[in-house]
């Protein structure tokens, strides 16, 4: 077998990020203090200006492999990156984020310490806002995770609530701020599911953490996640309900397939119930929803009549919900749509005030 000539593969899926963010991202990757890396840029049908930036960087650094493809989505881009990686150790970096210059050096030190015998390595990150940065700790333990720890991060993957620890800003479900053993990925046929717009990382990691025998938690902060206030999480989308229900259906099948315990079933109920708030935020009561008020109310009531939501609302353990979430669920149960709208508006005002305070 041919010996692999690199030790780390950095995969960057690219689809029309802000140009200044892309340059910052690629600068941070090529500036790594550890040089023995390959850099795989998967340009997913971006506009010409973005393609030119990718070509510019590829021309000045021979470690870069540029793959141009028609727009196929982030999941396909990541799968293409994995297929083209020639090392055993895979790192994902999103094109609007960036990494500390010693990330690869620190990862190599961990790999040498554990003799390259692992399935997944997790490290911490910074959350970068417009005027400040904060540390985000994915899990409150260092070193090898035992079965109990893995159950906790799997629960965290699905939703906040039952799990004993939950990060302040971003949960562990993201694929960045991790290293994946390619042999582990290939052996278990792990792939990102095409056409999944929301939570593709979560679905990938639920399966990865379930199959993993060796997960190592490295407590250093090495990745910078750029908080984008205009991201898909904030925008109006007619497909919001479909996105969440697709994820919910996946988790239901996962729980059945692996015969998971009641904590997982309780966490899924929490996810279903908290998704109702997302529907209000991204669809029903979003300012860009063009539908008339009466039609919105009718649609919302029809959704709440679905067995999926009736069962979850009846079964959810409300002690794990916030006061706001309890109020939403209480009014959802009685289909008091107008009160739910008021709750959403109050929440938005509070978030806006908190955002202004945080900028000062």
C-alpha atoms as a printed R data frame, in Angstrom:
    type eleno elety resid chain resno       x      y       z
1   ATOM     1    CA   UNK     A     1   0.000  0.000   0.000
2   ATOM     2    CA   UNK     A     2   1.279  3.458  -0.920
3   ATOM     3    CA   UNK     A     3   2.282  5.465   2.143
4   ATOM     4    CA   UNK     A     4   0.281  8.657   2.517
5   ATOM     5    CA   UNK     A     5   2.511 11.701   2.069
6   ATOM     6    CA   UNK     A     6   0.583 14.185   4.200
7   ATOM     7    CA   UNK     A     7  -0.715 14.056   7.729
8   ATOM     8    CA   UNK     A     8  -3.710 16.401   7.668
9   ATOM     9    CA   UNK     A     9  -6.369 17.210   5.082
10  ATOM    10    CA   UNK     A    10  -8.265 20.491   5.455
11  ATOM    11    CA   UNK     A    11 -11.536 20.546   3.494
12  ATOM    12    CA   UNK     A    12 -13.152 23.913   2.752
13  ATOM    13    CA   UNK     A    13 -16.580 23.819   1.010
14  ATOM    14    CA   UNK     A    14 -17.171 27.168  -0.709
15  ATOM    15    CA   UNK     A    15 -20.365 28.760  -1.947
16  ATOM    16    CA   UNK     A    16 -20.406 32.539  -2.303
17  ATOM    17    CA   UNK     A    17 -19.170 33.634   1.132
18  ATOM    18    CA   UNK     A    18 -18.331 37.330   1.605
19  ATOM    19    CA   UNK     A    19 -15.034 37.835  -0.243
20  ATOM    20    CA   UNK     A    20 -13.244 39.296   2.785
21  ATOM    21    CA   UNK     A    21 -14.283 36.286   4.892
22  ATOM    22    CA   UNK     A    22 -13.052 33.819   2.273
23  ATOM    23    CA   UNK     A    23  -9.665 35.544   2.061
24  ATOM    24    CA   UNK     A    24  -9.380 35.566   5.853
25  ATOM    25    CA   UNK     A    25 -10.285 31.867   5.955
26  ATOM    26    CA   UNK     A    26  -7.777 30.829   3.299
27  ATOM    27    CA   UNK     A    27  -5.048 33.052   4.744
28  ATOM    28    CA   UNK     A    28  -5.493 31.339   8.107
29  ATOM    29    CA   UNK     A    29  -5.238 27.899   6.498
30  ATOM    30    CA   UNK     A    30  -2.085 28.506   4.444
31  ATOM    31    CA   UNK     A    31  -0.431 30.291   7.399
32  ATOM    32    CA   UNK     A    32  -0.469 27.165   9.587
33  ATOM    33    CA   UNK     A    33   2.734 26.713  11.568
34  ATOM    34    CA   UNK     A    34   2.568 23.005  10.763
35  ATOM    35    CA   UNK     A    35   3.191 22.821   7.025
36  ATOM    36    CA   UNK     A    36   2.618 19.187   6.107
37  ATOM    37    CA   UNK     A    37  -1.010 19.559   5.113
38  ATOM    38    CA   UNK     A    38  -3.174 19.303   2.020
39  ATOM    39    CA   UNK     A    39  -5.885 21.879   1.446
40  ATOM    40    CA   UNK     A    40  -8.960 20.845  -0.540
41  ATOM    41    CA   UNK     A    41 -11.139 23.694  -1.770
42  ATOM    42    CA   UNK     A    42 -14.491 22.553  -3.145
43  ATOM    43    CA   UNK     A    43 -15.979 25.459  -5.066
44  ATOM    44    CA   UNK     A    44 -19.681 24.665  -5.279
45  ATOM    45    CA   UNK     A    45 -20.677 26.725  -8.305
46  ATOM    46    CA   UNK     A    46 -19.838 30.086  -6.758
47  ATOM    47    CA   UNK     A    47 -19.891 33.331  -8.735
48  ATOM    48    CA   UNK     A    48 -16.859 34.217 -10.855
49  ATOM    49    CA   UNK     A    49 -15.316 36.540  -8.257
50  ATOM    50    CA   UNK     A    50 -15.204 33.741  -5.666
51  ATOM    51    CA   UNK     A    51 -13.833 31.269  -8.201
52  ATOM    52    CA   UNK     A    52 -11.048 33.732  -9.033
53  ATOM    53    CA   UNK     A    53 -10.080 34.051  -5.357
54  ATOM    54    CA   UNK     A    54  -9.887 30.252  -5.093
55  ATOM    55    CA   UNK     A    55  -7.701 30.111  -8.216
56  ATOM    56    CA   UNK     A    56  -5.501 32.900  -6.875
57  ATOM    57    CA   UNK     A    57  -4.777 30.957  -3.695
58  ATOM    58    CA   UNK     A    58  -4.330 27.667  -5.559
59  ATOM    59    CA   UNK     A    59  -1.753 29.299  -7.845
60  ATOM    60    CA   UNK     A    60   0.334 30.601  -4.973
61  ATOM    61    CA   UNK     A    61   0.270 27.475  -2.745
62  ATOM    62    CA   UNK     A    62   0.875 24.046  -4.262
63  ATOM    63    CA   UNK     A    63  -0.669 22.351  -1.225
64  ATOM    64    CA   UNK     A    64  -4.083 23.524  -2.440
65  ATOM    65    CA   UNK     A    65  -6.228 21.212  -4.561
66  ATOM    66    CA   UNK     A    66  -9.077 23.194  -6.140
67  ATOM    67    CA   UNK     A    67 -12.184 21.303  -7.218
68  ATOM    68    CA   UNK     A    68 -14.786 23.267  -9.181
69  ATOM    69    CA   UNK     A    69 -18.256 21.731  -9.430
70  ATOM    70    CA   UNK     A    70 -21.775 22.772 -10.339
71  ATOM    71    CA   UNK     A    71 -23.820 23.950  -7.378
72  ATOM    72    CA   UNK     A    72 -24.801 20.797  -5.502
73  ATOM    73    CA   UNK     A    73 -24.994 21.882  -1.865
74  ATOM    74    CA   UNK     A    74 -22.683 21.821   1.116
75  ATOM    75    CA   UNK     A    75 -23.252 18.127   1.869
76  ATOM    76    CA   UNK     A    76 -22.110 17.081  -1.598
77  ATOM    77    CA   UNK     A    77 -19.117 19.421  -1.329
78  ATOM    78    CA   UNK     A    78 -18.021 17.816   1.917
79  ATOM    79    CA   UNK     A    79 -18.449 14.315   0.501
80  ATOM    80    CA   UNK     A    80 -16.320 15.308  -2.511
81  ATOM    81    CA   UNK     A    81 -13.698 16.667  -0.129
82  ATOM    82    CA   UNK     A    82 -13.592 13.394   1.804
83  ATOM    83    CA   UNK     A    83 -13.276 11.371  -1.401
84  ATOM    84    CA   UNK     A    84 -10.317 13.478  -2.528
85  ATOM    85    CA   UNK     A    85  -8.485 13.518   0.800
86  ATOM    86    CA   UNK     A    86  -5.212 11.572   0.686
87  ATOM    87    CA   UNK     A    87  -4.556 11.528   4.434
88  ATOM    88    CA   UNK     A    88  -6.124  9.690   7.338
89  ATOM    89    CA   UNK     A    89  -6.992 12.864   9.264
90  ATOM    90    CA   UNK     A    90  -9.766 15.160   8.031
91  ATOM    91    CA   UNK     A    91 -10.559 18.678   9.232
92  ATOM    92    CA   UNK     A    92 -13.516 20.742   7.980
93  ATOM    93    CA   UNK     A    93 -13.338 24.539   7.846
94  ATOM    94    CA   UNK     A    94 -16.300 26.640   6.710
95  ATOM    95    CA   UNK     A    95 -15.375 29.341   4.205
96  ATOM    96    CA   UNK     A    96 -16.609 32.254   6.320
97  ATOM    97    CA   UNK     A    97 -14.768 31.050   9.438
98  ATOM    98    CA   UNK     A    98 -11.053 30.931  10.225
99  ATOM    99    CA   UNK     A    99  -8.574 28.960  12.325
100 ATOM   100    CA   UNK     A   100  -5.755 29.739  14.721
101 ATOM   101    CA   UNK     A   101  -2.361 29.489  13.022
102 ATOM   102    CA   UNK     A   102  -1.291 26.693  15.380
103 ATOM   103    CA   UNK     A   103  -4.416 24.538  14.946
104 ATOM   104    CA   UNK     A   104  -2.667 21.885  12.860
105 ATOM   105    CA   UNK     A   105   0.400 21.907  15.097
106 ATOM   106    CA   UNK     A   106  -1.782 21.333  18.150
107 ATOM   107    CA   UNK     A   107  -3.725 18.554  16.411
108 ATOM   108    CA   UNK     A   108  -0.514 16.803  15.397
109 ATOM   109    CA   UNK     A   109   0.637 16.901  19.024
110 ATOM   110    CA   UNK     A   110  -2.607 15.183  20.068
111 ATOM   111    CA   UNK     A   111  -2.339 12.605  17.265
112 ATOM   112    CA   UNK     A   112   1.200 11.753  18.324
113 ATOM   113    CA   UNK     A   113   0.138 11.525  21.959
114 ATOM   114    CA   UNK     A   114  -2.624  9.014  21.144
115 ATOM   115    CA   UNK     A   115  -0.521  7.250  18.495
116 ATOM   116    CA   UNK     A   116  -2.983  8.198  15.740
117 ATOM   117    CA   UNK     A   117  -5.502  5.711  17.182
118 ATOM   118    CA   UNK     A   118  -8.844  7.512  17.283
119 ATOM   119    CA   UNK     A   119 -12.149  7.937  15.479
120 ATOM   120    CA   UNK     A   120 -13.006 11.564  16.273
121 ATOM   121    CA   UNK     A   121 -11.134 14.378  18.022
122 ATOM   122    CA   UNK     A   122 -13.132 17.368  19.288
123 ATOM   123    CA   UNK     A   123 -11.678 20.733  20.279
124 ATOM   124    CA   UNK     A   124 -13.240 24.017  21.371
125 ATOM   125    CA   UNK     A   125 -13.906 27.223  19.456
126 ATOM   126    CA   UNK     A   126 -14.384 30.958  19.625
127 ATOM   127    CA   UNK     A   127 -17.667 32.585  18.618
128 ATOM   128    CA   UNK     A   128 -16.857 35.791  16.735
129 ATOM   129    CA   UNK     A   129 -19.439 38.573  16.709
130 ATOM   130    CA   UNK     A   130 -19.048 41.927  14.968
131 ATOM   131    CA   UNK     A   131 -17.336 43.558  17.935
132 ATOM   132    CA   UNK     A   132 -16.403 40.775  20.323
133 ATOM   133    CA   UNK     A   133 -15.358 37.154  20.619
134 ATOM   134    CA   UNK     A   134 -16.316 34.586  23.260
135 ATOM   135    CA   UNK     A   135 -15.071 31.111  24.131
136 ATOM   136    CA   UNK     A   136 -17.385 28.178  23.480
137 ATOM   137    CA   UNK     A   137 -16.702 24.933  25.358
138 ATOM   138    CA   UNK     A   138 -18.356 21.967  23.649
139 ATOM   139    CA   UNK     A   139 -18.028 19.546  26.553
140 ATOM   140    CA   UNK     A   140 -16.785 19.896  30.131
141 ATOM   141    CA   UNK     A   141 -14.240 17.075  30.085
142 ATOM   142    CA   UNK     A   142 -10.790 16.474  28.591
143 ATOM   143    CA   UNK     A   143  -9.279 13.282  27.203
144 ATOM   144    CA   UNK     A   144 -11.034 10.103  26.128
145 ATOM   145    CA   UNK     A   145 -14.827 10.103  26.409
146 ATOM   146    CA   UNK     A   146 -16.463  7.044  27.974
147 ATOM   147    CA   UNK     A   147 -19.861  5.596  27.029
148 ATOM   148    CA   UNK     A   148 -21.669  7.889  29.452
149 ATOM   149    CA   UNK     A   149 -19.942 10.937  27.938
150 ATOM   150    CA   UNK     A   150 -20.833  9.841  24.424
151 ATOM   151    CA   UNK     A   151 -24.476  9.508  25.438
152 ATOM   152    CA   UNK     A   152 -24.342 13.071  26.766
153 ATOM   153    CA   UNK     A   153 -22.917 14.513  23.546
154 ATOM   154    CA   UNK     A   154 -25.443 12.530  21.501
155 ATOM   155    CA   UNK     A   155 -28.259 14.056  23.536
156 ATOM   156    CA   UNK     A   156 -26.639 17.467  23.086
157 ATOM   157    CA   UNK     A   157 -26.614 16.782  19.339
158 ATOM   158    CA   UNK     A   158 -30.391 16.449  19.313
159 ATOM   159    CA   UNK     A   159 -31.511 19.245  21.628
160 ATOM   160    CA   UNK     A   160 -30.886 21.116  24.847
161 ATOM   161    CA   UNK     A   161 -32.723 19.785  27.890
162 ATOM   162    CA   UNK     A   162 -32.009 16.334  29.243
163 ATOM   163    CA   UNK     A   163 -28.250 16.441  28.782
164 ATOM   164    CA   UNK     A   164 -26.278 17.432  31.869
165 ATOM   165    CA   UNK     A   165 -24.044 19.882  29.985
166 ATOM   166    CA   UNK     A   166 -24.901 22.209  27.126
167 ATOM   167    CA   UNK     A   167 -22.607 24.874  25.611
168 ATOM   168    CA   UNK     A   168 -23.504 28.513  25.969
169 ATOM   169    CA   UNK     A   169 -23.475 29.411  22.267
170 ATOM   170    CA   UNK     A   170 -23.018 26.522  19.828
171 ATOM   171    CA   UNK     A   171 -23.529 22.824  20.453
172 ATOM   172    CA   UNK     A   172 -21.277 19.911  19.554
173 ATOM   173    CA   UNK     A   173 -23.219 18.903  16.433
174 ATOM   174    CA   UNK     A   174 -21.102 20.976  14.013
175 ATOM   175    CA   UNK     A   175 -18.461 19.150  11.963
176 ATOM   176    CA   UNK     A   176 -15.905 21.925  12.210
177 ATOM   177    CA   UNK     A   177 -13.695 22.070  15.337
178 ATOM   178    CA   UNK     A   178 -13.148 18.330  14.934
179 ATOM   179    CA   UNK     A   179 -10.787 15.846  13.321
180 ATOM   180    CA   UNK     A   180 -12.198 12.701  11.707
181 ATOM   181    CA   UNK     A   181 -10.242  9.561  10.938
182 ATOM   182    CA   UNK     A   182 -10.860  8.883   7.244
183 ATOM   183    CA   UNK     A   183 -10.515  5.120   7.723
184 ATOM   184    CA   UNK     A   184 -13.294  5.349  10.320
185 ATOM   185    CA   UNK     A   185 -15.471  7.357   7.908
186 ATOM   186    CA   UNK     A   186 -14.962  4.917   5.045
187 ATOM   187    CA   UNK     A   187 -15.355  1.782   7.180
188 ATOM   188    CA   UNK     A   188 -18.720  2.996   8.492
189 ATOM   189    CA   UNK     A   189 -19.855  4.486   5.175
190 ATOM   190    CA   UNK     A   190 -20.461  7.883   6.790
191 ATOM   191    CA   UNK     A   191 -21.710 10.483   4.337
192 ATOM   192    CA   UNK     A   192 -23.416 13.844   4.396
193 ATOM   193    CA   UNK     A   193 -26.963 13.517   3.061
194 ATOM   194    CA   UNK     A   194 -27.536 15.616  -0.097
195 ATOM   195    CA   UNK     A   195 -30.462 18.071  -0.130
196 ATOM   196    CA   UNK     A   196 -30.554 18.331   3.669
197 ATOM   197    CA   UNK     A   197 -30.464 22.111   4.161
198 ATOM   198    CA   UNK     A   198 -30.776 22.337   7.930
199 ATOM   199    CA   UNK     A   199 -28.733 20.305  10.419
200 ATOM   200    CA   UNK     A   200 -26.704 18.155   7.957
201 ATOM   201    CA   UNK     A   201 -23.788 18.340  10.422
202 ATOM   202    CA   UNK     A   202 -25.995 17.045  13.227
203 ATOM   203    CA   UNK     A   203 -27.193 14.063  11.223
204 ATOM   204    CA   UNK     A   204 -23.614 13.207  10.209
205 ATOM   205    CA   UNK     A   205 -22.351 13.460  13.791
206 ATOM   206    CA   UNK     A   206 -25.208 11.503  15.353
207 ATOM   207    CA   UNK     A   207 -24.185  8.569  13.177
208 ATOM   208    CA   UNK     A   208 -20.457  9.207  13.651
209 ATOM   209    CA   UNK     A   209 -20.664  9.410  17.453
210 ATOM   210    CA   UNK     A   210 -22.836  6.294  17.518
211 ATOM   211    CA   UNK     A   211 -20.245  4.289  15.554
212 ATOM   212    CA   UNK     A   212 -17.171  5.791  17.217
213 ATOM   213    CA   UNK     A   213 -15.267  3.773  19.811
214 ATOM   214    CA   UNK     A   214 -12.540  6.337  20.417
215 ATOM   215    CA   UNK     A   215 -13.580  9.989  20.846
216 ATOM   216    CA   UNK     A   216 -10.982 12.368  22.300
217 ATOM   217    CA   UNK     A   217 -11.832 15.785  23.769
218 ATOM   218    CA   UNK     A   218  -9.035 18.351  23.382
219 ATOM   219    CA   UNK     A   219  -9.832 21.472  25.450
220 ATOM   220    CA   UNK     A   220  -7.949 24.132  23.457
221 ATOM   221    CA   UNK     A   221  -9.759 26.870  21.506
222 ATOM   222    CA   UNK     A   222  -8.507 26.688  17.919
223 ATOM   223    CA   UNK     A   223 -11.428 27.507  15.607
224 ATOM   224    CA   UNK     A   224 -13.242 30.818  14.990
225 ATOM   225    CA   UNK     A   225 -16.917 30.567  14.111
226 ATOM   226    CA   UNK     A   226 -18.186 33.741  12.461
227 ATOM   227    CA   UNK     A   227 -21.638 34.484  13.839
228 ATOM   228    CA   UNK     A   228 -23.739 35.596  10.906
229 ATOM   229    CA   UNK     A   229 -26.902 37.425  11.903
230 ATOM   230    CA   UNK     A   230 -28.222 37.064   8.348
231 ATOM   231    CA   UNK     A   231 -27.777 33.315   8.198
232 ATOM   232    CA   UNK     A   232 -30.454 30.814   7.174
233 ATOM   233    CA   UNK     A   233 -31.334 30.473  10.866
234 ATOM   234    CA   UNK     A   234 -32.662 34.045  10.828
235 ATOM   235    CA   UNK     A   235 -34.351 34.196   7.443
236 ATOM   236    CA   UNK     A   236 -37.909 33.597   6.324
237 ATOM   237    CA   UNK     A   237 -38.325 30.191   4.724
238 ATOM   238    CA   UNK     A   238 -41.428 28.396   3.496
239 ATOM   239    CA   UNK     A   239 -39.481 25.158   3.934
240 ATOM   240    CA   UNK     A   240 -38.731 25.639   7.647
241 ATOM   241    CA   UNK     A   241 -41.282 23.048   8.796
242 ATOM   242    CA   UNK     A   242 -40.109 20.524   6.217
243 ATOM   243    CA   UNK     A   243 -36.479 21.013   7.307
244 ATOM   244    CA   UNK     A   244 -37.274 20.332  10.953
245 ATOM   245    CA   UNK     A   245 -39.665 17.469  10.311
246 ATOM   246    CA   UNK     A   246 -37.029 15.790   8.110
247 ATOM   247    CA   UNK     A   247 -34.572 16.006  10.990
248 ATOM   248    CA   UNK     A   248 -37.155 14.825  13.525
249 ATOM   249    CA   UNK     A   249 -37.968 11.798  11.343
250 ATOM   250    CA   UNK     A   250 -34.256 10.977  11.120
251 ATOM   251    CA   UNK     A   251 -33.880 11.105  14.911
252 ATOM   252    CA   UNK     A   252 -36.968  8.910  15.389
253 ATOM   253    CA   UNK     A   253 -35.451  6.272  13.104
254 ATOM   254    CA   UNK     A   254 -32.086  6.594  14.863
255 ATOM   255    CA   UNK     A   255 -33.687  5.988  18.271
256 ATOM   256    CA   UNK     A   256 -35.522  2.926  16.948
257 ATOM   257    CA   UNK     A   257 -32.543  1.543  15.018
258 ATOM   258    CA   UNK     A   258 -30.179  1.658  17.989
259 ATOM   259    CA   UNK     A   259 -32.815  1.026  20.661
260 ATOM   260    CA   UNK     A   260 -31.920  4.185  22.577
261 ATOM   261    CA   UNK     A   261 -33.176  4.766  26.102
262 ATOM   262    CA   UNK     A   262 -35.958  7.010  27.417
263 ATOM   263    CA   UNK     A   263 -33.641 10.007  27.738
264 ATOM   264    CA   UNK     A   264 -33.386 10.079  23.954
265 ATOM   265    CA   UNK     A   265 -37.158  9.825  23.547
266 ATOM   266    CA   UNK     A   266 -37.637 12.649  26.039
267 ATOM   267    CA   UNK     A   267 -35.052 14.757  24.212
268 ATOM   268    CA   UNK     A   268 -36.819 14.159  20.900
269 ATOM   269    CA   UNK     A   269 -40.091 15.369  22.443
270 ATOM   270    CA   UNK     A   270 -38.275 18.509  23.558
271 ATOM   271    CA   UNK     A   271 -36.916 18.963  20.025
272 ATOM   272    CA   UNK     A   272 -40.378 18.631  18.514
273 ATOM   273    CA   UNK     A   273 -41.835 21.136  20.958
274 ATOM   274    CA   UNK     A   274 -39.037 23.693  20.615
275 ATOM   275    CA   UNK     A   275 -39.303 23.394  16.832
276 ATOM   276    CA   UNK     A   276 -42.704 25.079  17.112
277 ATOM   277    CA   UNK     A   277 -40.893 28.226  18.217
278 ATOM   278    CA   UNK     A   278 -38.629 27.973  15.144
279 ATOM   279    CA   UNK     A   279 -41.721 27.768  12.949
280 ATOM   280    CA   UNK     A   280 -43.027 30.988  14.483
281 ATOM   281    CA   UNK     A   281 -39.639 32.671  14.096
282 ATOM   282    CA   UNK     A   282 -38.719 31.587  10.540
283 ATOM   283    CA   UNK     A   283 -42.131 31.130   8.958
284 ATOM   284    CA   UNK     A   284 -45.519 31.817  10.521
285 ATOM   285    CA   UNK     A   285 -44.820 35.176  12.189
286 ATOM   286    CA   UNK     A   286 -41.807 36.284  10.171
287 ATOM   287    CA   UNK     A   287 -42.141 39.806   8.769
288 ATOM   288    CA   UNK     A   288 -41.530 38.507   5.229
289 ATOM   289    CA   UNK     A   289 -44.392 36.023   5.291
290 ATOM   290    CA   UNK     A   290 -46.725 37.327   2.543
291 ATOM   291    CA   UNK     A   291 -49.763 35.344   3.641
292 ATOM   292    CA   UNK     A   292 -52.793 36.930   5.254
293 ATOM   293    CA   UNK     A   293 -53.214 36.630   8.992
294 ATOM   294    CA   UNK     A   294 -56.292 34.380   8.805
295 ATOM   295    CA   UNK     A   295 -54.520 31.926   6.506
296 ATOM   296    CA   UNK     A   296 -51.461 31.832   8.777
297 ATOM   297    CA   UNK     A   297 -53.643 31.052  11.794
298 ATOM   298    CA   UNK     A   298 -55.481 28.334   9.853
299 ATOM   299    CA   UNK     A   299 -52.199 26.715   8.729
300 ATOM   300    CA   UNK     A   300 -50.727 26.905  12.232
301 ATOM   301    CA   UNK     A   301 -53.759 25.232  13.793
302 ATOM   302    CA   UNK     A   302 -53.624 22.473  11.189
303 ATOM   303    CA   UNK     A   303 -49.993 21.841  12.068
304 ATOM   304    CA   UNK     A   304 -50.786 21.622  15.775
305 ATOM   305    CA   UNK     A   305 -53.493 19.082  14.955
306 ATOM   306    CA   UNK     A   306 -50.885 16.684  13.579
307 ATOM   307    CA   UNK     A   307 -50.271 13.593  15.709
308 ATOM   308    CA   UNK     A   308 -46.529 14.336  15.846
309 ATOM   309    CA   UNK     A   309 -47.085 17.559  17.794
310 ATOM   310    CA   UNK     A   310 -50.082 16.405  19.846
311 ATOM   311    CA   UNK     A   311 -48.097 13.462  21.238
312 ATOM   312    CA   UNK     A   312 -44.965 15.515  21.908
313 ATOM   313    CA   UNK     A   313 -46.894 18.280  23.680
314 ATOM   314    CA   UNK     A   314 -48.697 15.726  25.841
315 ATOM   315    CA   UNK     A   315 -45.517 13.792  26.684
316 ATOM   316    CA   UNK     A   316 -42.828 16.478  26.975
317 ATOM   317    CA   UNK     A   317 -41.164 16.875  30.365
318 ATOM   318    CA   UNK     A   318 -41.697 20.566  30.913
319 ATOM   319    CA   UNK     A   319 -39.147 20.804  33.724
320 ATOM   320    CA   UNK     A   320 -36.484 20.783  31.020
321 ATOM   321    CA   UNK     A   321 -38.043 23.706  29.153
322 ATOM   322    CA   UNK     A   322 -37.479 27.400  29.747
323 ATOM   323    CA   UNK     A   323 -40.344 29.532  31.051
324 ATOM   324    CA   UNK     A   324 -40.798 30.952  27.548
325 ATOM   325    CA   UNK     A   325 -40.935 27.473  26.007
326 ATOM   326    CA   UNK     A   326 -43.463 26.318  28.596
327 ATOM   327    CA   UNK     A   327 -45.687 29.264  27.756
328 ATOM   328    CA   UNK     A   328 -45.425 28.514  24.035
329 ATOM   329    CA   UNK     A   329 -46.317 24.859  24.574
330 ATOM   330    CA   UNK     A   330 -49.154 25.674  26.972
331 ATOM   331    CA   UNK     A   331 -50.729 27.964  24.381
332 ATOM   332    CA   UNK     A   332 -49.948 25.625  21.481
333 ATOM   333    CA   UNK     A   333 -51.896 22.909  23.273
334 ATOM   334    CA   UNK     A   334 -54.960 25.142  23.297
335 ATOM   335    CA   UNK     A   335 -54.169 26.634  19.866
336 ATOM   336    CA   UNK     A   336 -54.064 30.183  21.184
337 ATOM   337    CA   UNK     A   337 -52.205 31.430  18.121
338 ATOM   338    CA   UNK     A   338 -52.616 35.132  18.929
339 ATOM   339    CA   UNK     A   339 -50.948 34.667  22.333
340 ATOM   340    CA   UNK     A   340 -48.140 32.682  20.708
341 ATOM   341    CA   UNK     A   341 -47.570 35.605  18.343
342 ATOM   342    CA   UNK     A   342 -47.347 38.002  21.300
343 ATOM   343    CA   UNK     A   343 -44.853 35.699  23.035
344 ATOM   344    CA   UNK     A   344 -42.710 35.639  19.918
345 ATOM   345    CA   UNK     A   345 -42.782 39.449  19.655
346 ATOM   346    CA   UNK     A   346 -41.779 39.844  23.308
347 ATOM   347    CA   UNK     A   347 -38.928 37.404  22.783
348 ATOM   348    CA   UNK     A   348 -37.709 39.383  19.751
349 ATOM   349    CA   UNK     A   349 -37.745 42.648  21.709
350 ATOM   350    CA   UNK     A   350 -35.743 41.080  24.534
351 ATOM   351    CA   UNK     A   351 -33.220 39.616  22.078
352 ATOM   352    CA   UNK     A   352 -32.849 42.970  20.351
353 ATOM   353    CA   UNK     A   353 -32.192 44.772  23.649
354 ATOM   354    CA   UNK     A   354 -29.701 42.109  24.710
355 ATOM   355    CA   UNK     A   355 -27.956 42.429  21.356
356 ATOM   356    CA   UNK     A   356 -27.618 46.199  21.743
357 ATOM   357    CA   UNK     A   357 -26.245 45.816  25.268
358 ATOM   358    CA   UNK     A   358 -23.693 43.231  24.110
359 ATOM   359    CA   UNK     A   359 -22.378 45.650  21.461
360 ATOM   360    CA   UNK     A   360 -21.509 48.285  24.067
